[in-house]
Amino acid sequence: MNQVQQILGKIKAMLLKMGFVETPVTNPYRSEINFVRSNLYCIPQYVECLGFLIEYADSYEEAKKHGHEDGDSFPLEMGEAAILAGLEKEVRLNINNGL
């Protein structure tokens, strides 16, 4: 397992610890695993030119249409601890804004 896969695994574990559940969201073109808490749908991603980020949708319908919006990106060079801390802070802000 490479460093990117390890960090993505830790991001997913962080989301589960924060009360999200893994849920497949399917449309006629694809099926993706979203991490869902209330009406907040998240997909953790790694984009080589940007870094780690989470895509957010505010409802099942948006998630089904793949209407996710990108959050902040955290480059690999920041280091694992800074990436996880930054993403956790961002997710908590999104949870609080949704309540």
N, CA, C and O atoms as a GROMACS GRO file, in nm:
protein
  396
    1MET      N    1   0.086  -0.118   0.000
    1MET     CA    2   0.000   0.000   0.000
    1MET      C    3   0.091   0.124   0.000
    1MET      O    4   0.181   0.136   0.083
    2ASN      N    5   0.065   0.215  -0.094
    2ASN     CA    6   0.148   0.336  -0.099
    2ASN      C    7   0.094   0.444  -0.006
    2ASN      O    8  -0.012   0.428   0.055
    3GLN      N    9   0.169   0.553   0.005
    3GLN     CA   10   0.135   0.660   0.100
    3GLN      C   11  -0.002   0.721   0.071
    3GLN      O   12  -0.077   0.750   0.164
    4VAL      N   13  -0.036   0.741  -0.056
    4VAL     CA   14  -0.165   0.799  -0.092
    4VAL      C   15  -0.278   0.708  -0.045
    4VAL      O   16  -0.375   0.755   0.014
    5GLN      N   17  -0.267   0.578  -0.071
    5GLN     CA   18  -0.370   0.484  -0.029
    5GLN      C   19  -0.383   0.479   0.123
    5GLN      O   20  -0.494   0.467   0.175
    6GLN      N   21  -0.270   0.488   0.194
    6GLN     CA   22  -0.274   0.487   0.340
    6GLN      C   23  -0.348   0.609   0.393
    6GLN      O   24  -0.431   0.598   0.483
    7ILE      N   25  -0.319   0.727   0.337
    7ILE     CA   26  -0.384   0.849   0.383
    7ILE      C   27  -0.533   0.846   0.350
    7ILE      O   28  -0.615   0.884   0.433
    8LEU      N   29  -0.569   0.800   0.229
    8LEU     CA   30  -0.711   0.788   0.194
    8LEU      C   31  -0.782   0.695   0.292
    8LEU      O   32  -0.895   0.721   0.332
    9GLY      N   33  -0.716   0.586   0.330
    9GLY     CA   34  -0.775   0.495   0.428
    9GLY      C   35  -0.797   0.563   0.562
    9GLY      O   36  -0.898   0.539   0.628
   10LYS      N   37  -0.704   0.647   0.603
   10LYS     CA   38  -0.718   0.719   0.730
   10LYS      C   39  -0.826   0.826   0.721
   10LYS      O   40  -0.895   0.852   0.820
   11ILE      N   41  -0.842   0.887   0.605
   11ILE     CA   42  -0.950   0.985   0.587
   11ILE      C   43  -1.085   0.915   0.599
   11ILE      O   44  -1.176   0.965   0.665
   12LYS      N   45  -1.098   0.800   0.536
   12LYS     CA   46  -1.222   0.723   0.544
   12LYS      C   47  -1.251   0.679   0.688
   12LYS      O   48  -1.365   0.686   0.733
   13ALA      N   49  -1.148   0.636   0.759
   13ALA     CA   50  -1.165   0.596   0.899
   13ALA      C   51  -1.206   0.716   0.984
   13ALA      O   52  -1.288   0.703   1.074
   14MET      N   53  -1.150   0.833   0.954
   14MET     CA   54  -1.185   0.956   1.026
   14MET      C   55  -1.333   0.988   1.006
   14MET      O   56  -1.402   1.023   1.101
   15LEU      N   57  -1.380   0.976   0.881
   15LEU     CA   58  -1.521   1.004   0.853
   15LEU      C   59  -1.612   0.908   0.929
   15LEU      O   60  -1.714   0.949   0.984
   16LEU      N   61  -1.577   0.780   0.931
   16LEU     CA   62  -1.657   0.682   1.005
   16LEU      C   63  -1.658   0.714   1.154
   16LEU      O   64  -1.762   0.703   1.219
   17LYS      N   65  -1.543   0.755   1.208
   17LYS     CA   66  -1.534   0.791   1.349
   17LYS      C   67  -1.621   0.914   1.380
   17LYS      O   68  -1.669   0.930   1.492
   18MET      N   69  -1.639   1.001   1.281
   18MET     CA   70  -1.719   1.123   1.298
   18MET      C   71  -1.868   1.096   1.280
   18MET      O   72  -1.949   1.190   1.285
   19GLY      N   73  -1.906   0.971   1.260
   19GLY     CA   74  -2.048   0.936   1.252
   19GLY      C   75  -2.103   0.921   1.111
   19GLY      O   76  -2.224   0.908   1.094
   20PHE      N   77  -2.017   0.924   1.010
   20PHE     CA   78  -2.061   0.901   0.873
   20PHE      C   79  -2.076   0.751   0.851
   20PHE      O   80  -2.012   0.670   0.919
   21VAL      N   81  -2.160   0.714   0.755
   21VAL     CA   82  -2.174   0.574   0.715
   21VAL      C   83  -2.148   0.564   0.565
   21VAL      O   84  -2.181   0.655   0.488
   22GLU      N   85  -2.089   0.453   0.525
   22GLU     CA   86  -2.064   0.430   0.383
   22GLU      C   87  -2.194   0.392   0.315
   22GLU      O   88  -2.264   0.300   0.358
   23THR      N   89  -2.226   0.462   0.207
   23THR     CA   90  -2.350   0.438   0.135
   23THR      C   91  -2.323   0.445  -0.015
   23THR      O   92  -2.267   0.544  -0.063
   24PRO      N   93  -2.361   0.342  -0.090
   24PRO     CA   94  -2.347   0.352  -0.236
   24PRO      C   95  -2.454   0.445  -0.292
   24PRO      O   96  -2.571   0.436  -0.254
   25VAL      N   97  -2.413   0.532  -0.381
   25VAL     CA   98  -2.507   0.620  -0.451
   25VAL      C   99  -2.493   0.584  -0.599
   25VAL      O  100  -2.386   0.594  -0.657
   26THR      N  101  -2.605   0.542  -0.657
   26THR     CA  102  -2.604   0.488  -0.793
   26THR      C  103  -2.693   0.572  -0.883
   26THR      O  104  -2.803   0.612  -0.846
   27ASN      N  105  -2.642   0.597  -1.002
   27ASN     CA  106  -2.723   0.656  -1.108
   27ASN      C  107  -2.702   0.569  -1.232
   27ASN      O  108  -2.626   0.473  -1.225
   28PRO      N  109  -2.768   0.598  -1.344
   28PRO     CA  110  -2.753   0.510  -1.460
   28PRO      C  111  -2.610   0.497  -1.514
   28PRO      O  112  -2.581   0.405  -1.590
   29TYR      N  113  -2.522   0.589  -1.475
   29TYR     CA  114  -2.388   0.591  -1.532
   29TYR      C  115  -2.280   0.534  -1.441
   29TYR      O  116  -2.178   0.485  -1.489
   30ARG      N  117  -2.302   0.541  -1.310
   30ARG     CA  118  -2.200   0.491  -1.218
   30ARG      C  119  -2.256   0.473  -1.077
   30ARG      O  120  -2.365   0.520  -1.044
   31SER      N  121  -2.177   0.403  -0.997
   31SER     CA  122  -2.208   0.386  -0.856
   31SER      C  123  -2.083   0.427  -0.779
   31SER      O  124  -1.973   0.381  -0.810
   32GLU      N  125  -2.101   0.512  -0.680
   32GLU     CA  126  -1.989   0.557  -0.599
   32GLU      C  127  -2.023   0.543  -0.452
   32GLU      O  128  -2.138   0.560  -0.412
   33ILE      N  129  -1.922   0.513  -0.373
   33ILE     CA  130  -1.940   0.509  -0.228
   33ILE      C  131  -1.930   0.652  -0.176
   33ILE      O  132  -1.830   0.721  -0.200
   34ASN      N  133  -2.032   0.694  -0.106
   34ASN     CA  134  -2.033   0.823  -0.037
   34ASN      C  135  -2.031   0.795   0.112
   34ASN      O  136  -2.080   0.692   0.158
   35PHE      N  137  -1.975   0.887   0.186
   35PHE     CA  138  -1.981   0.883   0.331
   35PHE      C  139  -2.089   0.983   0.370
   35PHE      O  140  -2.080   1.101   0.337
   36VAL      N  141  -2.192   0.935   0.439
   36VAL     CA  142  -2.313   1.014   0.462
   36VAL      C  143  -2.337   1.034   0.610
   36VAL      O  144  -2.327   0.942   0.691
   37ARG      N  145  -2.370   1.159   0.643
   37ARG     CA  146  -2.415   1.193   0.778
   37ARG      C  147  -2.525   1.296   0.760
   37ARG      O  148  -2.502   1.405   0.706
   38SER      N  149  -2.644   1.262   0.805
   38SER     CA  150  -2.761   1.346   0.784
   38SER      C  151  -2.779   1.365   0.634
   38SER      O  152  -2.794   1.267   0.561
   39ASN      N  153  -2.777   1.488   0.585
   39ASN     CA  154  -2.789   1.513   0.441
   39ASN      C  155  -2.657   1.554   0.378
   39ASN      O  156  -2.657   1.609   0.268
   40LEU      N  157  -2.545   1.527   0.444
   40LEU     CA  158  -2.414   1.561   0.390
   40LEU      C  159  -2.350   1.436   0.330
   40LEU      O  160  -2.326   1.338   0.399
   41TYR      N  161  -2.323   1.442   0.201
   41TYR     CA  162  -2.264   1.331   0.125
   41TYR      C  163  -2.121   1.370   0.088
   41TYR      O  164  -2.098   1.475   0.028
   42CYS      N  165  -2.025   1.284   0.123
   42CYS     CA  166  -1.883   1.315   0.102
   42CYS      C  167  -1.814   1.202   0.026
   42CYS      O  168  -1.843   1.084   0.046
   43ILE      N  169  -1.722   1.243  -0.062
   43ILE     CA  170  -1.636   1.148  -0.132
   43ILE      C  171  -1.492   1.195  -0.114
   43ILE      O  172  -1.454   1.298  -0.170
   44PRO      N  173  -1.410   1.120  -0.037
   44PRO     CA  174  -1.269   1.157  -0.027
   44PRO      C  175  -1.197   1.123  -0.158
   44PRO      O  176  -1.222   1.019  -0.219
   45GLN      N  177  -1.109   1.212  -0.199
   45GLN     CA  178  -1.039   1.195  -0.327
   45GLN      C  179  -0.892   1.232  -0.313
   45GLN      O  180  -0.853   1.305  -0.222
   46TYR      N  181  -0.812   1.180  -0.405
   46TYR     CA  182  -0.676   1.228  -0.424
   46TYR      C  183  -0.662   1.263  -0.571
   46TYR      O  184  -0.683   1.178  -0.658
   47VAL      N  185  -0.627   1.387  -0.599
   47VAL     CA  186  -0.605   1.434  -0.735
   47VAL      C  187  -0.458   1.475  -0.742
   47VAL      O  188  -0.415   1.565  -0.670
   48GLU      N  189  -0.384   1.409  -0.827
   48GLU     CA  190  -0.238   1.424  -0.827
   48GLU      C  191  -0.190   1.569  -0.832
   48GLU      O  192  -0.097   1.604  -0.759
   49CYS      N  193  -0.250   1.652  -0.914
   49CYS     CA  194  -0.202   1.789  -0.927
   49CYS      C  195  -0.252   1.880  -0.814
   49CYS      O  196  -0.202   1.991  -0.798
   50LEU      N  197  -0.350   1.835  -0.735
   50LEU     CA  198  -0.406   1.916  -0.627
   50LEU      C  199  -0.373   1.863  -0.488
   50LEU      O  200  -0.333   1.939  -0.400
   51GLY      N  201  -0.391   1.735  -0.469
   51GLY     CA  202  -0.372   1.673  -0.339
   51GLY      C  203  -0.500   1.606  -0.292
   51GLY      O  204  -0.581   1.563  -0.374
   52PHE      N  205  -0.518   1.597  -0.163
   52PHE     CA  206  -0.634   1.533  -0.103
   52PHE      C  207  -0.745   1.636  -0.087
   52PHE      O  208  -0.720   1.752  -0.052
   53LEU      N  209  -0.867   1.593  -0.114
   53LEU     CA  210  -0.983   1.680  -0.097
   53LEU      C  211  -1.106   1.594  -0.075
   53LEU      O  212  -1.105   1.473  -0.098
   54ILE      N  213  -1.210   1.659  -0.030
   54ILE     CA  214  -1.338   1.591  -0.014
   54ILE      C  215  -1.439   1.664  -0.100
   54ILE      O  216  -1.448   1.787  -0.096
   55GLU      N  217  -1.515   1.587  -0.177
   55GLU     CA  218  -1.625   1.643  -0.255
   55GLU      C  219  -1.751   1.634  -0.170
   55GLU      O  220  -1.776   1.532  -0.105
   56TYR      N  221  -1.830   1.743  -0.169
   56TYR     CA  222  -1.949   1.751  -0.084
   56TYR      C  223  -2.076   1.769  -0.167
   56TYR      O  224  -2.078   1.843  -0.265
   57ALA      N  225  -2.182   1.699  -0.126
   57ALA     CA  226  -2.316   1.721  -0.181
   57ALA      C  227  -2.409   1.736  -0.061
   57ALA      O  228  -2.390   1.671   0.042
   58ASP      N  229  -2.511   1.821  -0.076
   58ASP     CA  230  -2.601   1.851   0.035
   58ASP      C  231  -2.728   1.768   0.038
   58ASP      O  232  -2.815   1.790   0.123
   59SER      N  233  -2.740   1.672  -0.055
   59SER     CA  234  -2.860   1.588  -0.056
   59SER      C  235  -2.832   1.462  -0.137
   59SER      O  236  -2.735   1.455  -0.213
   60TYR      N  237  -2.919   1.364  -0.120
   60TYR     CA  238  -2.907   1.242  -0.198
   60TYR      C  239  -2.923   1.272  -0.347
   60TYR      O  240  -2.850   1.218  -0.430
   61GLU      N  241  -3.017   1.359  -0.380
   61GLU     CA  242  -3.040   1.392  -0.522
   61GLU      C  243  -2.917   1.456  -0.585
   61GLU      O  244  -2.881   1.422  -0.698
   62GLU      N  245  -2.852   1.548  -0.513
   62GLU     CA  246  -2.728   1.608  -0.565
   62GLU      C  247  -2.620   1.502  -0.582
   62GLU      O  248  -2.550   1.499  -0.683
   63ALA      N  249  -2.607   1.414  -0.482
   63ALA     CA  250  -2.506   1.309  -0.489
   63ALA      C  251  -2.534   1.215  -0.606
   63ALA      O  252  -2.442   1.172  -0.676
   64LYS      N  253  -2.662   1.183  -0.627
   64LYS     CA  254  -2.700   1.093  -0.736
   64LYS      C  255  -2.666   1.154  -0.873
   64LYS      O  256  -2.626   1.082  -0.965
   65LYS      N  257  -2.681   1.286  -0.884
   65LYS     CA  258  -2.646   1.356  -1.009
   65LYS      C  259  -2.497   1.388  -1.017
   65LYS      O  260  -2.451   1.450  -1.112
   66HIS      N  261  -2.422   1.345  -0.916
   66HIS     CA  262  -2.281   1.376  -0.899
   66HIS      C  263  -2.260   1.528  -0.898
   66HIS      O  264  -2.169   1.582  -0.962
   67GLY      N  265  -2.348   1.596  -0.824
   67GLY     CA  266  -2.342   1.741  -0.810
   67GLY      C  267  -2.257   1.782  -0.691
   67GLY      O  268  -2.286   1.883  -0.627
   68HIS      N  269  -2.152   1.707  -0.662
   68HIS     CA  270  -2.062   1.737  -0.551
   68HIS      C  271  -1.978   1.860  -0.583
   68HIS      O  272  -1.942   1.886  -0.698
   69GLU      N  273  -1.948   1.936  -0.479
   69GLU     CA  274  -1.858   2.049  -0.491
   69GLU      C  275  -1.730   2.016  -0.416
   69GLU      O  276  -1.733   1.952  -0.310
   70ASP      N  277  -1.616   2.059  -0.472
   70ASP     CA  278  -1.488   2.030  -0.410
   70ASP      C  279  -1.464   2.118  -0.288
   70ASP      O  280  -1.494   2.237  -0.288
   71GLY      N  281  -1.408   2.057  -0.185
   71GLY     CA  282  -1.360   2.133  -0.070
   71GLY      C  283  -1.218   2.178  -0.096
   71GLY      O  284  -1.168   2.170  -0.208
   72ASP      N  285  -1.152   2.224   0.007
   72ASP     CA  286  -1.013   2.267  -0.004
   72ASP      C  287  -0.925   2.146  -0.034
   72ASP      O  288  -0.959   2.033   0.001
   73SER      N  289  -0.813   2.172  -0.101
   73SER     CA  290  -0.719   2.063  -0.130
   73SER      C  291  -0.597   2.076  -0.039
   73SER      O  292  -0.555   2.185  -0.003
   74PHE      N  293  -0.542   1.961  -0.005
   74PHE     CA  294  -0.428   1.953   0.084
   74PHE      C  295  -0.321   1.866   0.016
   74PHE      O  296  -0.336   1.744   0.009
   75PRO      N  297  -0.213   1.928  -0.034
   75PRO     CA  298  -0.112   1.852  -0.108
   75PRO      C  299  -0.038   1.751  -0.020
   75PRO      O  300  -0.022   1.771   0.100
   76LEU      N  301   0.006   1.645  -0.082
   76LEU     CA  302   0.079   1.538  -0.014
   76LEU      C  303   0.200   1.592   0.061
   76LEU      O  304   0.236   1.541   0.167
   77GLU      N  305   0.263   1.695   0.006
   77GLU     CA  306   0.384   1.752   0.066
   77GLU      C  307   0.360   1.812   0.204
   77GLU      O  308   0.455   1.832   0.280
   78MET      N  309   0.235   1.840   0.238
   78MET     CA  310   0.203   1.894   0.371
   78MET      C  311   0.230   1.793   0.481
   78MET      O  312   0.256   1.830   0.596
   79GLY      N  313   0.224   1.668   0.447
   79GLY     CA  314   0.242   1.561   0.545
   79GLY      C  315   0.109   1.511   0.596
   79GLY      O  316   0.009   1.583   0.597
   80GLU      N  317   0.109   1.386   0.636
   80GLU     CA  318  -0.013   1.317   0.676
   80GLU      C  319  -0.088   1.389   0.788
   80GLU      O  320  -0.209   1.407   0.778
   81ALA      N  321  -0.019   1.429   0.894
   81ALA     CA  322  -0.085   1.490   1.010
   81ALA      C  323  -0.157   1.620   0.970
   81ALA      O  324  -0.271   1.642   1.010
   82ALA      N  325  -0.091   1.703   0.892
   82ALA     CA  326  -0.151   1.831   0.850
   82ALA      C  327  -0.270   1.807   0.757
   82ALA      O  328  -0.370   1.878   0.765
   83ILE      N  329  -0.260   1.709   0.670
   83ILE     CA  330  -0.370   1.677   0.577
   83ILE      C  331  -0.492   1.632   0.657
   83ILE      O  332  -0.602   1.684   0.635
   84LEU      N  333  -0.473   1.538   0.748
   84LEU     CA  334  -0.585   1.486   0.826
   84LEU      C  335  -0.646   1.594   0.914
   84LEU      O  336  -0.769   1.603   0.925
   85ALA      N  337  -0.563   1.677   0.976
   85ALA     CA  338  -0.614   1.785   1.061
   85ALA      C  339  -0.694   1.886   0.979
   85ALA      O  340  -0.801   1.930   1.021
   86GLY      N  341  -0.642   1.922   0.862
   86GLY     CA  342  -0.711   2.018   0.776
   86GLY      C  343  -0.844   1.967   0.726
   86GLY      O  344  -0.943   2.039   0.725
   87LEU      N  345  -0.846   1.841   0.684
   87LEU     CA  346  -0.970   1.783   0.634
   87LEU      C  347  -1.072   1.765   0.747
   87LEU      O  348  -1.192   1.787   0.726
   88GLU      N  349  -1.027   1.725   0.864
   88GLU     CA  350  -1.120   1.710   0.977
   88GLU      C  351  -1.184   1.845   1.011
   88GLU      O  352  -1.305   1.852   1.035
   89LYS      N  353  -1.104   1.949   1.014
   89LYS     CA  354  -1.157   2.083   1.044
   89LYS      C  355  -1.261   2.124   0.939
   89LYS      O  356  -1.367   2.176   0.972
   90GLU      N  357  -1.229   2.100   0.812
   90GLU     CA  358  -1.322   2.135   0.703
   90GLU      C  359  -1.452   2.056   0.714
   90GLU      O  360  -1.560   2.113   0.698
   91VAL      N  361  -1.443   1.926   0.740
   91VAL     CA  362  -1.563   1.842   0.752
   91VAL      C  363  -1.649   1.891   0.868
   91VAL      O  364  -1.771   1.901   0.855
   92ARG      N  365  -1.587   1.921   0.981
   92ARG     CA  366  -1.664   1.970   1.096
   92ARG      C  367  -1.736   2.101   1.062
   92ARG      O  368  -1.850   2.120   1.105
   93LEU      N  369  -1.673   2.189   0.987
   93LEU     CA  370  -1.739   2.313   0.944
   93LEU      C  371  -1.860   2.282   0.856
   93LEU      O  372  -1.965   2.345   0.870
   94ASN      N  373  -1.844   2.186   0.766
   94ASN     CA  374  -1.956   2.148   0.678
   94ASN      C  375  -2.069   2.083   0.756
   94ASN      O  376  -2.186   2.104   0.724
   95ILE      N  377  -2.036   2.004   0.858
   95ILE     CA  378  -2.139   1.942   0.942
   95ILE      C  379  -2.215   2.053   1.015
   95ILE      O  380  -2.338   2.053   1.018
   96ASN      N  381  -2.142   2.146   1.074
   96ASN     CA  382  -2.204   2.254   1.151
   96ASN      C  383  -2.287   2.346   1.063
   96ASN      O  384  -2.391   2.395   1.106
   97ASN      N  385  -2.243   2.371   0.941
   97ASN     CA  386  -2.320   2.456   0.849
   97ASN      C  387  -2.448   2.388   0.803
   97ASN      O  388  -2.544   2.455   0.765
   98GLY      N  389  -2.450   2.255   0.806
   98GLY     CA  390  -2.566   2.182   0.762
   98GLY      C  391  -2.673   2.165   0.868
   98GLY      O  392  -2.785   2.123   0.837
   99LEU      N  393  -2.641   2.198   0.992
   99LEU     CA  394  -2.739   2.179   1.101
   99LEU      C  395  -2.827   2.300   1.118
   99LEU      O  396  -2.914   2.300   1.205
   0.00000   0.00000   0.00000
